[in-house]
Amino acid sequence: MEMRCRKLTISDCDQIVRIHKLAFADFFLTQLGTSFLNTYYRSSIKHERCIAVGAFDQEKMVGFAIGTIESKGYHNRLLKQNFFAFLWQTICILFTRPNALCRLKKNMSKTANLNDDGNYAELLSLGLDPFYLGKGIASMLGKEFESSVRQMNGKTITLTTDKENNEHVIDFYTKQGYTLFYEFLAYPNRKMLKLIKNL
């Protein structure tokens, strides 16, 4: 099996969403539905500060890593630049999952530490088709993401992950060179870790 990585485009969004739903079946964003995920990932890939790479087995995407070179204010800029697309998603959620809007709003700002100025790159999502677990693809995607950060003169990367019942993921990122930046609570009382890596 020979894997290759390349930069992702909007035409890859259906495959990104497919893998997201497989990799993050129980996550809050997944519960917002396919249409919301498509809007989010399309908006991200269009953004000039986005970094998006995918791993492919021939033409089939098997994993992706998406983030930004400039974490500070990223989601606010994303919303402003895609206002009508996200407005439509908000209306849909209002009628299907109204309580989700409150949680979405409260989770938009993760900065919960006075020492966090947001001046770093951030890995927002690294998803892998479960069939391809244990084959080194997640590590390959992480390295591709780091390489893109370096090419854009980034010096530091952060990511956010769950603190509890998440040992496998925490261990993976620790082996990739990430260390604890700080802990915080996300709505509603979800214990989270902010990890950081200097390049």
ABEGO torsion letter per residue (X at the ends): XBBBBBBBBAAAAAAAAAAAAAAAAABAAAAAEAAAAAAAAAAAAABAABBBBBBBBEABBABBBBBBABABGAAAAAAAAAAAAAAAAAAAAAAABAAAAAAAAAAABABABAABAGBBBBBABBBBBAAABGAGAAAAAAAAAAAAAAAAGBABBBBBBBABGAAAAAAAAAAAGBBBABBBBBOBGBBBBBBBBBX
